[in-house]
Amino acid sequence: MSVLHFGAAALTGLGLAACVTSAAPATQTAASFSAVAPFSCRIEAIPRAGQTEVRASISAHAPVSGLFWLDLAQQSAGGSSNISQSGPFSASAGETLTLGSASFGGAASALRGRMVLTWQGGEVRCPVTAPIGAL
């Protein structure tokens, strides 16, 4: 099983930026995001008998609610698949929620994806790396 876990420290280490949707005047840096983010992002790619199951989840460090958008795509010789899932979420401190999931034929390396989360403190695009590439 390949597990991709992106906590606040990983966001800082990767030097990624998060945009603030509140009254803040400018783009929030990963360092400032890590100081205020009430959750970490997690995307799992699980191989299952010629298929790959993808699960997108968050682990809340404090109570949090907001909206998520998950886009997954696969391109292969047999065609393409595009899946979009979105909706509200609400988690208590210490709770892990699966926000979206999908199954695809073939290897995880053929998948591309993105997950965007918004909450009262801001907005972040969770990074996606191997074996799943970014959209």
N, CA, C and O atoms as CSV, one atom per row, in Angstrom:
chain,resi,resn,atom,element,x,y,z
A,1,MET,N,N,0.842,-1.167,0.000
A,1,MET,CA,C,0.000,0.000,0.000
A,1,MET,C,C,0.888,1.231,0.000
A,1,MET,O,O,1.832,1.311,0.786
A,2,SER,N,N,0.605,2.185,-0.861
A,2,SER,CA,C,1.302,3.461,-0.875
A,2,SER,C,C,0.474,4.449,-0.081
A,2,SER,O,O,-0.722,4.598,-0.332
A,3,VAL,N,N,1.083,5.120,0.863
A,3,VAL,CA,C,0.378,6.102,1.669
A,3,VAL,C,C,1.085,7.431,1.514
A,3,VAL,O,O,2.296,7.532,1.713
A,4,LEU,N,N,0.331,8.434,1.162
A,4,LEU,CA,C,0.849,9.784,1.056
A,4,LEU,C,C,0.212,10.582,2.170
A,4,LEU,O,O,-1.012,10.705,2.211
A,5,HIS,N,N,1.007,11.131,3.080
A,5,HIS,CA,C,0.471,11.878,4.200
A,5,HIS,C,C,1.107,13.248,4.185
A,5,HIS,O,O,2.331,13.373,4.213
A,6,PHE,N,N,0.294,14.259,4.142
A,6,PHE,CA,C,0.792,15.609,4.057
A,6,PHE,C,C,0.311,16.389,5.262
A,6,PHE,O,O,-0.797,16.926,5.250
A,7,GLY,N,N,1.121,16.460,6.296
A,7,GLY,CA,C,0.812,17.252,7.475
A,7,GLY,C,C,1.350,18.652,7.306
A,7,GLY,O,O,1.937,18.993,6.279
A,8,ALA,N,N,1.143,19.452,8.321
A,8,ALA,CA,C,1.590,20.834,8.260
A,8,ALA,C,C,3.102,20.916,8.078
A,8,ALA,O,O,3.583,21.782,7.347
A,9,ALA,N,N,3.860,20.035,8.727
A,9,ALA,CA,C,5.316,20.063,8.577
A,9,ALA,C,C,5.727,19.728,7.151
A,9,ALA,O,O,6.669,20.320,6.625
A,10,ALA,N,N,5.034,18.789,6.520
A,10,ALA,CA,C,5.353,18.432,5.139
A,10,ALA,C,C,5.077,19.595,4.206
A,10,ALA,O,O,5.839,19.833,3.270
A,11,LEU,N,N,3.999,20.319,4.448
A,11,LEU,CA,C,3.699,21.478,3.613
A,11,LEU,C,C,4.813,22.509,3.725
A,11,LEU,O,O,5.222,23.099,2.724
A,12,THR,N,N,5.305,22.725,4.942
A,12,THR,CA,C,6.384,23.674,5.144
A,12,THR,C,C,7.640,23.194,4.433
A,12,THR,O,O,8.310,23.977,3.759
A,13,GLY,N,N,7.965,21.913,4.577
A,13,GLY,CA,C,9.163,21.353,3.973
A,13,GLY,C,C,9.130,21.417,2.463
A,13,GLY,O,O,10.176,21.571,1.832
A,14,LEU,N,N,7.976,21.305,1.877
A,14,LEU,CA,C,7.866,21.350,0.425
A,14,LEU,C,C,7.831,22.774,-0.106
A,14,LEU,O,O,7.947,22.996,-1.311
A,15,GLY,N,N,7.669,23.746,0.800
A,15,GLY,CA,C,7.669,25.136,0.374
A,15,GLY,C,C,6.449,25.497,-0.443
A,15,GLY,O,O,6.525,26.356,-1.322
A,16,LEU,N,N,5.323,24.858,-0.170
A,16,LEU,CA,C,4.102,25.143,-0.905
A,16,LEU,C,C,3.365,26.301,-0.258
A,16,LEU,O,O,3.627,26.635,0.898
A,17,ALA,N,N,2.447,26.917,-0.989
A,17,ALA,CA,C,1.678,28.032,-0.459
A,17,ALA,C,C,0.217,27.660,-0.358
A,17,ALA,O,O,-0.290,26.838,-1.121
A,18,ALA,N,N,-0.447,28.280,0.594
A,18,ALA,CA,C,-1.885,28.105,0.754
A,18,ALA,C,C,-2.519,29.482,0.648
A,18,ALA,O,O,-1.962,30.459,1.150
A,19,CYS,N,N,-3.657,29.570,0.013
A,19,CYS,CA,C,-4.348,30.837,-0.158
A,19,CYS,C,C,-5.341,31.025,0.976
A,19,CYS,O,O,-5.990,30.071,1.407
A,20,VAL,N,N,-5.455,32.232,1.449
A,20,VAL,CA,C,-6.380,32.536,2.523
A,20,VAL,C,C,-7.652,33.092,1.920
A,20,VAL,O,O,-7.600,33.958,1.046
A,21,THR,N,N,-8.802,32.600,2.380
A,21,THR,CA,C,-10.065,33.114,1.876
A,21,THR,C,C,-10.725,34.033,2.885
A,21,THR,O,O,-11.815,34.545,2.629
A,22,SER,N,N,-10.087,34.254,4.030
A,22,SER,CA,C,-10.650,35.146,5.027
A,22,SER,C,C,-10.218,36.570,4.712
A,22,SER,O,O,-9.925,36.895,3.561
A,23,ALA,N,N,-10.178,37.415,5.729
A,23,ALA,CA,C,-9.865,38.820,5.518
A,23,ALA,C,C,-8.374,39.084,5.346
A,23,ALA,O,O,-7.985,40.240,5.179
A,24,ALA,N,N,-7.544,38.082,5.380
A,24,ALA,CA,C,-6.104,38.290,5.209
A,24,ALA,C,C,-5.827,38.906,3.844
A,24,ALA,O,O,-6.484,38.555,2.864
A,25,PRO,N,N,-4.870,39.815,3.769
A,25,PRO,CA,C,-4.674,40.569,2.545
A,25,PRO,C,C,-3.912,39.857,1.440
A,25,PRO,O,O,-3.964,40.307,0.296
A,26,ALA,N,N,-3.210,38.770,1.723
A,26,ALA,CA,C,-2.361,38.175,0.697
A,26,ALA,C,C,-2.346,36.663,0.825
A,26,ALA,O,O,-2.946,36.090,1.735
A,27,THR,N,N,-1.652,36.034,-0.103
A,27,THR,CA,C,-1.501,34.582,-0.082
A,27,THR,C,C,-0.758,34.169,1.175
A,27,THR,O,O,0.274,34.742,1.527
A,28,GLN,N,N,-1.298,33.172,1.838
A,28,GLN,CA,C,-0.678,32.659,3.053
A,28,GLN,C,C,0.431,31.692,2.675
A,28,GLN,O,O,0.230,30.837,1.812
A,29,THR,N,N,1.598,31.807,3.301
A,29,THR,CA,C,2.696,30.897,3.009
A,29,THR,C,C,2.486,29.578,3.726
A,29,THR,O,O,1.690,29.490,4.660
A,30,ALA,N,N,3.202,28.551,3.285
A,30,ALA,CA,C,3.100,27.243,3.932
A,30,ALA,C,C,3.500,27.333,5.394
A,30,ALA,O,O,2.913,26.655,6.237
A,31,ALA,N,N,4.497,28.163,5.711
A,31,ALA,CA,C,4.926,28.286,7.104
A,31,ALA,C,C,3.803,28.846,7.962
A,31,ALA,O,O,3.557,28.337,9.055
A,32,SER,N,N,3.110,29.894,7.488
A,32,SER,CA,C,2.012,30.441,8.279
A,32,SER,C,C,0.818,29.504,8.266
A,32,SER,O,O,0.080,29.442,9.249
A,33,PHE,N,N,0.607,28.763,7.164
A,33,PHE,CA,C,-0.461,27.761,7.124
A,33,PHE,C,C,-0.226,26.709,8.185
A,33,PHE,O,O,-1.162,26.314,8.880
A,34,SER,N,N,1.022,26.242,8.325
A,34,SER,CA,C,1.319,25.179,9.279
A,34,SER,C,C,1.043,25.624,10.702
A,34,SER,O,O,0.758,24.793,11.564
A,35,ALA,N,N,1.120,26.915,10.963
A,35,ALA,CA,C,0.862,27.409,12.307
A,35,ALA,C,C,-0.627,27.460,12.628
A,35,ALA,O,O,-0.996,27.468,13.802
A,36,VAL,N,N,-1.498,27.495,11.608
A,36,VAL,CA,C,-2.930,27.663,11.861
A,36,VAL,C,C,-3.795,26.508,11.363
A,36,VAL,O,O,-4.975,26.451,11.708
A,37,ALA,N,N,-3.265,25.603,10.581
A,37,ALA,CA,C,-4.078,24.525,10.000
A,37,ALA,C,C,-4.595,23.591,11.090
A,37,ALA,O,O,-3.810,23.075,11.885
A,38,PRO,N,N,-5.915,23.368,11.134
A,38,PRO,CA,C,-6.482,22.471,12.144
A,38,PRO,C,C,-6.534,21.016,11.683
A,38,PRO,O,O,-7.212,20.200,12.308
A,39,PHE,N,N,-5.828,20.677,10.601
A,39,PHE,CA,C,-5.889,19.314,10.062
A,39,PHE,C,C,-4.641,19.018,9.246
A,39,PHE,O,O,-3.850,19.912,8.949
A,40,SER,N,N,-4.477,17.747,8.888
A,40,SER,CA,C,-3.490,17.338,7.891
A,40,SER,C,C,-4.235,16.588,6.792
A,40,SER,O,O,-5.279,15.988,7.047
A,41,CYS,N,N,-3.702,16.620,5.573
A,41,CYS,CA,C,-4.314,15.956,4.417
A,41,CYS,C,C,-3.683,14.586,4.224
A,41,CYS,O,O,-2.504,14.386,4.518
A,42,ARG,N,N,-4.469,13.655,3.733
A,42,ARG,CA,C,-3.929,12.313,3.473
A,42,ARG,C,C,-4.612,11.740,2.236
A,42,ARG,O,O,-5.837,11.753,2.121
A,43,ILE,N,N,-3.794,11.237,1.315
A,43,ILE,CA,C,-4.310,10.539,0.142
A,43,ILE,C,C,-3.642,9.178,0.089
A,43,ILE,O,O,-2.416,9.078,0.109
A,44,GLU,N,N,-4.454,8.128,0.020
A,44,GLU,CA,C,-3.933,6.763,-0.044
A,44,GLU,C,C,-4.214,6.165,-1.413
A,44,GLU,O,O,-5.307,6.327,-1.954
A,45,ALA,N,N,-3.240,5.482,-1.964
A,45,ALA,CA,C,-3.417,4.684,-3.179
A,45,ALA,C,C,-3.211,3.233,-2.773
A,45,ALA,O,O,-2.108,2.841,-2.390
A,46,ILE,N,N,-4.271,2.436,-2.856
A,46,ILE,CA,C,-4.232,1.053,-2.381
A,46,ILE,C,C,-4.416,0.107,-3.558
A,46,ILE,O,O,-5.501,0.065,-4.139
A,47,PRO,N,N,-3.376,-0.663,-3.934
A,47,PRO,CA,C,-3.523,-1.632,-5.027
A,47,PRO,C,C,-4.418,-2.795,-4.595
A,47,PRO,O,O,-4.279,-3.317,-3.489
A,48,ARG,N,N,-5.334,-3.196,-5.476
A,48,ARG,CA,C,-6.249,-4.304,-5.196
A,48,ARG,C,C,-6.504,-5.087,-6.479
A,48,ARG,O,O,-7.330,-4.679,-7.295
A,49,ALA,N,N,-5.808,-6.203,-6.667
A,49,ALA,CA,C,-6.053,-7.139,-7.779
A,49,ALA,C,C,-6.284,-6.431,-9.112
A,49,ALA,O,O,-7.371,-6.525,-9.682
A,50,GLY,N,N,-5.275,-5.728,-9.611
A,50,GLY,CA,C,-5.380,-5.073,-10.907
A,50,GLY,C,C,-6.079,-3.731,-10.878
A,50,GLY,O,O,-6.252,-3.104,-11.923
A,51,GLN,N,N,-6.485,-3.277,-9.703
A,51,GLN,CA,C,-7.126,-1.977,-9.562
A,51,GLN,C,C,-6.387,-1.155,-8.519
A,51,GLN,O,O,-5.576,-1.680,-7.755
A,52,THR,N,N,-6.674,0.123,-8.499
A,52,THR,CA,C,-6.137,1.004,-7.474
A,52,THR,C,C,-7.295,1.743,-6.833
A,52,THR,O,O,-8.072,2.409,-7.518
A,53,GLU,N,N,-7.408,1.625,-5.527
A,53,GLU,CA,C,-8.406,2.383,-4.774
A,53,GLU,C,C,-7.726,3.634,-4.237
A,53,GLU,O,O,-6.631,3.561,-3.678
A,54,VAL,N,N,-8.371,4.777,-4.405
A,54,VAL,CA,C,-7.847,6.040,-3.905
A,54,VAL,C,C,-8.794,6.547,-2.827
A,54,VAL,O,O,-10.004,6.622,-3.038
A,55,ARG,N,N,-8.235,6.893,-1.670
A,55,ARG,CA,C,-9.017,7.466,-0.571
A,55,ARG,C,C,-8.387,8.790,-0.166
A,55,ARG,O,O,-7.179,8.864,0.055
A,56,ALA,N,N,-9.198,9.827,-0.069
A,56,ALA,CA,C,-8.737,11.141,0.380
A,56,ALA,C,C,-9.347,11.419,1.746
A,56,ALA,O,O,-10.558,11.300,1.931
A,57,SER,N,N,-8.500,11.788,2.699
A,57,SER,CA,C,-9.006,12.004,4.053
A,57,SER,C,C,-8.261,13.139,4.737
A,57,SER,O,O,-7.216,13.597,4.276
A,58,ILE,N,N,-8.832,13.576,5.851
A,58,ILE,CA,C,-8.163,14.538,6.716
A,58,ILE,C,C,-8.134,13.974,8.125
A,58,ILE,O,O,-8.981,13.169,8.511
A,59,SER,N,N,-7.142,14.415,8.880
A,59,SER,CA,C,-7.060,14.128,10.311
A,59,SER,C,C,-7.095,15.474,11.016
A,59,SER,O,O,-6.212,16.311,10.826
A,60,ALA,N,N,-8.130,15.674,11.836
A,60,ALA,CA,C,-8.321,16.963,12.505
A,60,ALA,C,C,-7.504,17.034,13.792
A,60,ALA,O,O,-7.514,16.103,14.596
A,61,HIS,N,N,-6.801,18.141,13.977
A,61,HIS,CA,C,-6.051,18.390,15.206
A,61,HIS,C,C,-6.891,19.221,16.175
A,61,HIS,O,O,-6.613,19.263,17.374
A,62,ALA,N,N,-7.905,19.871,15.650
A,62,ALA,CA,C,-8.840,20.693,16.410
A,62,ALA,C,C,-10.174,20.601,15.674
A,62,ALA,O,O,-10.199,20.182,14.517
A,63,PRO,N,N,-11.273,20.977,16.304
A,63,PRO,CA,C,-12.549,20.949,15.582
A,63,PRO,C,C,-12.457,21.808,14.317
A,63,PRO,O,O,-11.932,22.921,14.347
A,64,VAL,N,N,-12.972,21.278,13.213
A,64,VAL,CA,C,-12.897,21.996,11.942
A,64,VAL,C,C,-14.079,21.598,11.065
A,64,VAL,O,O,-14.533,20.454,11.095
A,65,SER,N,N,-14.565,22.548,10.292
A,65,SER,CA,C,-15.582,22.250,9.283
A,65,SER,C,C,-15.291,23.118,8.075
A,65,SER,O,O,-14.696,24.189,8.189
A,66,GLY,N,N,-15.717,22.643,6.926
A,66,GLY,CA,C,-15.475,23.373,5.696
A,66,GLY,C,C,-15.982,22.608,4.499
A,66,GLY,O,O,-16.925,21.823,4.605
A,67,LEU,N,N,-15.359,22.835,3.362
A,67,LEU,CA,C,-15.735,22.196,2.102
A,67,LEU,C,C,-14.502,21.566,1.467
A,67,LEU,O,O,-13.381,22.033,1.666
A,68,PHE,N,N,-14.722,20.496,0.697
A,68,PHE,CA,C,-13.610,19.879,-0.027
A,68,PHE,C,C,-13.999,19.672,-1.480
A,68,PHE,O,O,-15.177,19.536,-1.811
A,69,TRP,N,N,-12.982,19.651,-2.348
A,69,TRP,CA,C,-13.122,19.329,-3.763
A,69,TRP,C,C,-12.029,18.333,-4.095
A,69,TRP,O,O,-10.852,18.597,-3.852
A,70,LEU,N,N,-12.408,17.194,-4.645
A,70,LEU,CA,C,-11.464,16.152,-5.022
A,70,LEU,C,C,-11.658,15.852,-6.497
A,70,LEU,O,O,-12.767,15.527,-6.921
A,71,ASP,N,N,-10.599,15.956,-7.282
A,71,ASP,CA,C,-10.623,15.626,-8.705
A,71,ASP,C,C,-9.586,14.547,-8.959
A,71,ASP,O,O,-8.423,14.691,-8.581
A,72,LEU,N,N,-10.013,13.459,-9.604
A,72,LEU,CA,C,-9.125,12.354,-9.955
A,72,LEU,C,C,-9.274,12.067,-11.437
A,72,LEU,O,O,-10.381,12.126,-11.972
A,73,ALA,N,N,-8.179,11.758,-12.102
A,73,ALA,CA,C,-8.203,11.456,-13.533
A,73,ALA,C,C,-7.229,10.332,-13.830
A,73,ALA,O,O,-6.182,10.203,-13.195
A,74,GLN,N,N,-7.601,9.521,-14.814
A,74,GLN,CA,C,-6.732,8.447,-15.279
A,74,GLN,C,C,-6.767,8.433,-16.796
A,74,GLN,O,O,-7.840,8.475,-17.399
A,75,GLN,N,N,-5.597,8.375,-17.413
A,75,GLN,CA,C,-5.470,8.288,-18.864
A,75,GLN,C,C,-4.684,7.030,-19.181
A,75,GLN,O,O,-3.585,6.839,-18.661
A,76,SER,N,N,-5.232,6.169,-20.026
A,76,SER,CA,C,-4.526,4.941,-20.409
A,76,SER,C,C,-4.868,4.606,-21.854
A,76,SER,O,O,-5.672,5.290,-22.487
A,77,ALA,N,N,-4.257,3.555,-22.365
A,77,ALA,CA,C,-4.532,3.126,-23.737
A,77,ALA,C,C,-5.997,2.740,-23.908
A,77,ALA,O,O,-6.541,2.838,-25.008
A,78,GLY,N,N,-6.632,2.305,-22.835
A,78,GLY,CA,C,-8.034,1.890,-22.893
A,78,GLY,C,C,-9.025,3.027,-22.780
A,78,GLY,O,O,-10.229,2.798,-22.892
A,79,GLY,N,N,-8.559,4.251,-22.559
A,79,GLY,CA,C,-9.459,5.391,-22.431
A,79,GLY,C,C,-9.099,6.244,-21.234
A,79,GLY,O,O,-7.986,6.180,-20.711
A,80,SER,N,N,-10.060,7.041,-20.812
A,80,SER,CA,C,-9.811,7.933,-19.681
A,80,SER,C,C,-10.999,7.929,-18.734
A,80,SER,O,O,-12.124,7.615,-19.122
A,81,SER,N,N,-10.728,8.280,-17.497
A,81,SER,CA,C,-11.758,8.418,-16.465
A,81,SER,C,C,-11.504,9.710,-15.722
A,81,SER,O,O,-10.358,10.052,-15.429
A,82,ASN,N,N,-12.565,10.424,-15.420
A,82,ASN,CA,C,-12.484,11.645,-14.621
A,82,ASN,C,C,-13.559,11.575,-13.553
A,82,ASN,O,O,-14.731,11.346,-13.854
A,83,ILE,N,N,-13.161,11.771,-12.311
A,83,ILE,CA,C,-14.100,11.721,-11.195
A,83,ILE,C,C,-13.919,12.980,-10.368
A,83,ILE,O,O,-12.798,13.348,-10.017
A,84,SER,N,N,-15.029,13.640,-10.059
A,84,SER,CA,C,-15.017,14.810,-9.181
A,84,SER,C,C,-15.970,14.548,-8.030
A,84,SER,O,O,-17.100,14.104,-8.234
A,85,GLN,N,N,-15.515,14.820,-6.836
A,85,GLN,CA,C,-16.338,14.686,-5.641
A,85,GLN,C,C,-16.138,15.940,-4.809
A,85,GLN,O,O,-15.040,16.495,-4.768
A,86,SER,N,N,-17.193,16.386,-4.149
A,86,SER,CA,C,-17.083,17.573,-3.307
A,86,SER,C,C,-18.194,17.557,-2.275
A,86,SER,O,O,-19.171,16.819,-2.396
A,87,GLY,N,N,-18.023,18.379,-1.266
A,87,GLY,CA,C,-19.058,18.481,-0.257
A,87,GLY,C,C,-18.539,19.081,1.027
A,87,GLY,O,O,-17.361,19.421,1.142
A,88,PRO,N,N,-19.433,19.207,1.994
A,88,PRO,CA,C,-19.038,19.736,3.295
A,88,PRO,C,C,-18.388,18.657,4.154
A,88,PRO,O,O,-18.603,17.465,3.938
A,89,PHE,N,N,-17.602,19.083,5.117
A,89,PHE,CA,C,-17.060,18.160,6.115
A,89,PHE,C,C,-17.056,18.849,7.472
A,89,PHE,O,O,-17.018,20.076,7.561
A,90,SER,N,N,-17.097,18.052,8.509
A,90,SER,CA,C,-17.018,18.535,9.878
A,90,SER,C,C,-16.362,17.441,10.703
A,90,SER,O,O,-16.823,16.300,10.705
A,91,ALA,N,N,-15.289,17.785,11.404
A,91,ALA,CA,C,-14.549,16.794,12.182
A,91,ALA,C,C,-14.238,17.337,13.570
A,91,ALA,O,O,-13.975,18.527,13.741
A,92,SER,N,N,-14.272,16.462,14.540
A,92,SER,CA,C,-13.873,16.788,15.908
A,92,SER,C,C,-12.367,16.609,16.038
A,92,SER,O,O,-11.745,15.937,15.215
A,93,ALA,N,N,-11.786,17.200,17.055
A,93,ALA,CA,C,-10.355,17.027,17.317
A,93,ALA,C,C,-10.035,15.551,17.476
A,93,ALA,O,O,-10.721,14.838,18.207
A,94,GLY,N,N,-8.989,15.089,16.789
A,94,GLY,CA,C,-8.581,13.691,16.858
A,94,GLY,C,C,-9.304,12.767,15.896
A,94,GLY,O,O,-8.984,11.581,15.829
A,95,GLU,N,N,-10.265,13.280,15.154
A,95,GLU,CA,C,-11.055,12.463,14.226
A,95,GLU,C,C,-10.423,12.444,12.835
A,95,GLU,O,O,-9.919,13.462,12.358
A,96,THR,N,N,-10.455,11.277,12.192
A,96,THR,CA,C,-10.024,11.135,10.802
A,96,THR,C,C,-11.247,10.826,9.955
A,96,THR,O,O,-12.008,9.910,10.265
A,97,LEU,N,N,-11.436,11.590,8.887
A,97,LEU,CA,C,-12.580,11.420,7.987
A,97,LEU,C,C,-12.114,11.069,6.586
A,97,LEU,O,O,-11.156,11.659,6.087
A,98,THR,N,N,-12.781,10.114,5.941
A,98,THR,CA,C,-12.596,9.882,4.513
A,98,THR,C,C,-13.535,10.836,3.796
A,98,THR,O,O,-14.752,10.750,3.957
A,99,LEU,N,N,-12.977,11.744,3.007
A,99,LEU,CA,C,-13.781,12.742,2.310
A,99,LEU,C,C,-14.234,12.266,0.940
A,99,LEU,O,O,-15.296,12.673,0.468
A,100,GLY,N,N,-13.457,11.419,0.299
A,100,GLY,CA,C,-13.817,10.909,-1.016
A,100,GLY,C,C,-13.017,9.669,-1.334
A,100,GLY,O,O,-11.936,9.453,-0.785
A,101,SER,N,N,-13.556,8.850,-2.230
A,101,SER,CA,C,-12.842,7.643,-2.651
A,101,SER,C,C,-13.310,7.230,-4.039
A,101,SER,O,O,-14.406,7.580,-4.475
A,102,ALA,N,N,-12.456,6.483,-4.717
A,102,ALA,CA,C,-12.780,5.974,-6.051
A,102,ALA,C,C,-11.854,4.807,-6.359
A,102,ALA,O,O,-10.764,4.706,-5.797
A,103,SER,N,N,-12.292,3.928,-7.252
A,103,SER,CA,C,-11.470,2.801,-7.704
A,103,SER,C,C,-11.216,2.931,-9.198
A,103,SER,O,O,-12.107,3.300,-9.963
A,104,PHE,N,N,-9.991,2.624,-9.600
A,104,PHE,CA,C,-9.579,2.702,-10.994
A,104,PHE,C,C,-8.912,1.399,-11.392
A,104,PHE,O,O,-8.257,0.758,-10.570
A,105,GLY,N,N,-9.075,1.001,-12.650
A,105,GLY,CA,C,-8.333,-0.137,-13.177
A,105,GLY,C,C,-6.898,0.285,-13.426
A,105,GLY,O,O,-6.656,1.399,-13.890
A,106,GLY,N,N,-5.948,-0.580,-13.129
A,106,GLY,CA,C,-4.552,-0.280,-13.427
A,106,GLY,C,C,-3.775,0.251,-12.249
A,106,GLY,O,O,-4.238,0.239,-11.109
A,107,ALA,N,N,-2.574,0.721,-12.556
A,107,ALA,CA,C,-1.619,1.162,-11.536
A,107,ALA,C,C,-1.863,2.601,-11.101
A,107,ALA,O,O,-2.410,3.408,-11.852
A,108,ALA,N,N,-1.451,2.906,-9.880
A,108,ALA,CA,C,-1.589,4.255,-9.338
A,108,ALA,C,C,-0.774,5.270,-10.128
A,108,ALA,O,O,-1.122,6.450,-10.151
A,109,SER,N,N,0.301,4.835,-10.776
A,109,SER,CA,C,1.148,5.762,-11.529
A,109,SER,C,C,0.418,6.394,-12.711
A,109,SER,O,O,0.874,7.408,-13.239
A,110,ALA,N,N,-0.705,5.815,-13.139
A,110,ALA,CA,C,-1.491,6.373,-14.239
A,110,ALA,C,C,-2.515,7.398,-13.752
A,110,ALA,O,O,-3.260,7.955,-14.559
A,111,LEU,N,N,-2.559,7.650,-12.456
A,111,LEU,CA,C,-3.554,8.554,-11.874
A,111,LEU,C,C,-2.995,9.950,-11.658
A,111,LEU,O,O,-1.807,10.126,-11.389
A,112,ARG,N,N,-3.869,10.935,-11.778
A,112,ARG,CA,C,-3.560,12.325,-11.458
A,112,ARG,C,C,-4.687,12.822,-10.563
A,112,ARG,O,O,-5.834,12.400,-10.707
A,113,GLY,N,N,-4.358,13.715,-9.646
A,113,GLY,CA,C,-5.403,14.195,-8.756
A,113,GLY,C,C,-5.073,15.504,-8.085
A,113,GLY,O,O,-3.948,16.000,-8.141
A,114,ARG,N,N,-6.099,16.052,-7.441
A,114,ARG,CA,C,-5.946,17.266,-6.641
A,114,ARG,C,C,-7.060,17.271,-5.599
A,114,ARG,O,O,-8.168,16.801,-5.856
A,115,MET,N,N,-6.754,17.804,-4.433
A,115,MET,CA,C,-7.764,18.000,-3.402
A,115,MET,C,C,-7.583,19.396,-2.824
A,115,MET,O,O,-6.489,19.775,-2.405
A,116,VAL,N,N,-8.670,20.151,-2.809
A,116,VAL,CA,C,-8.678,21.494,-2.247
A,116,VAL,C,C,-9.626,21.488,-1.057
A,116,VAL,O,O,-10.741,20.973,-1.142
A,117,LEU,N,N,-9.175,22.063,0.048
A,117,LEU,CA,C,-9.980,22.160,1.259
A,117,LEU,C,C,-10.118,23.620,1.646
A,117,LEU,O,O,-9.139,24.366,1.612
A,118,THR,N,N,-11.323,24.035,2.014
A,118,THR,CA,C,-11.527,25.366,2.573
A,118,THR,C,C,-12.154,25.209,3.950
A,118,THR,O,O,-12.943,24.295,4.190
A,119,TRP,N,N,-11.798,26.097,4.828
A,119,TRP,CA,C,-12.371,26.149,6.170
A,119,TRP,C,C,-12.324,27.601,6.594
A,119,TRP,O,O,-11.810,28.440,5.854
A,120,GLN,N,N,-12.845,27.916,7.760
A,120,GLN,CA,C,-12.935,29.308,8.180
A,120,GLN,C,C,-11.571,29.994,8.207
A,120,GLN,O,O,-11.492,31.208,8.020
A,121,GLY,N,N,-10.501,29.241,8.436
A,121,GLY,CA,C,-9.171,29.828,8.505
A,121,GLY,C,C,-8.464,29.968,7.177
A,121,GLY,O,O,-7.391,30.569,7.124
A,122,GLY,N,N,-9.027,29.434,6.093
A,122,GLY,CA,C,-8.362,29.583,4.812
A,122,GLY,C,C,-8.685,28.506,3.809
A,122,GLY,O,O,-9.713,27.834,3.891
A,123,GLU,N,N,-7.795,28.358,2.869
A,123,GLU,CA,C,-7.937,27.392,1.778
A,123,GLU,C,C,-6.568,26.795,1.492
A,123,GLU,O,O,-5.555,27.494,1.523
A,124,VAL,N,N,-6.546,25.506,1.214
A,124,VAL,CA,C,-5.286,24.864,0.872
A,124,VAL,C,C,-5.522,23.839,-0.223
A,124,VAL,O,O,-6.531,23.134,-0.230
A,125,ARG,N,N,-4.582,23.769,-1.139
A,125,ARG,CA,C,-4.557,22.691,-2.128
A,125,ARG,C,C,-3.563,21.670,-1.608
A,125,ARG,O,O,-2.360,21.928,-1.561
A,126,CYS,N,N,-4.065,20.524,-1.222
A,126,CYS,CA,C,-3.193,19.483,-0.680
A,126,CYS,C,C,-2.282,18.973,-1.787
A,126,CYS,O,O,-2.752,18.674,-2.885
A,127,PRO,N,N,-0.987,18.871,-1.513
A,127,PRO,CA,C,-0.060,18.387,-2.525
A,127,PRO,C,C,-0.272,16.913,-2.830
A,127,PRO,O,O,-0.653,16.136,-1.954
A,128,VAL,N,N,-0.027,16.545,-4.050
A,128,VAL,CA,C,-0.144,15.157,-4.486
A,128,VAL,C,C,1.162,14.798,-5.182
A,128,VAL,O,O,1.587,15.493,-6.104
A,129,THR,N,N,1.799,13.716,-4.743
A,129,THR,CA,C,3.041,13.268,-5.366
A,129,THR,C,C,2.961,11.780,-5.645
A,129,THR,O,O,1.931,11.151,-5.405
A,130,ALA,N,N,4.047,11.218,-6.150
A,130,ALA,CA,C,4.105,9.811,-6.541
A,130,ALA,C,C,3.547,8.916,-5.444
A,130,ALA,O,O,3.793,9.174,-4.265
A,131,PRO,N,N,2.813,7.884,-5.792
A,131,PRO,CA,C,2.613,7.399,-7.149
A,131,PRO,C,C,1.513,8.128,-7.909
A,131,PRO,O,O,1.336,7.883,-9.102
A,132,ILE,N,N,0.775,9.009,-7.259
A,132,ILE,CA,C,-0.289,9.757,-7.927
A,132,ILE,C,C,0.275,11.120,-8.296
A,132,ILE,O,O,0.820,11.812,-7.435
A,133,GLY,N,N,0.157,11.518,-9.555
A,133,GLY,CA,C,0.659,12.807,-9.998
A,133,GLY,C,C,-0.370,13.907,-9.816
A,133,GLY,O,O,-1.552,13.627,-9.620
A,134,ALA,N,N,0.068,15.151,-9.881
A,134,ALA,CA,C,-0.820,16.299,-9.714
A,134,ALA,C,C,-1.558,16.611,-11.004
A,134,ALA,O,O,-1.022,16.431,-12.098
A,135,LEU,N,N,-2.789,17.079,-10.868
A,135,LEU,CA,C,-3.577,17.564,-12.008
A,135,LEU,C,C,-3.187,18.998,-12.291
A,135,LEU,O,O,-3.723,19.614,-13.212
